[in-house]
């Protein structure tokens, strides 16, 4: 009975570990022109379960006119995109 319980526990823990949500981290956010409106945003996705994976970047999310950009993540989990920003804020999530 103890072996059955141990086996079921390991099976449950293994399936719970595979259900970890992908985590997106922005690694760089650099302005690339004089007017400070265009920026290059790069990041990495951790715990990626499938390829291809897409990231949605929302720029100026706390302003009155947020903008959404979608980008494809490489097999290594890294991505970069060029965005137009007025407030200099951004968040990213997978979908």
Helices and strands as residue ranges (DSSP letters): H 2-18, E 23-31, E 38-46, E 53-59, E 67-73, E 78-84, E 90-94
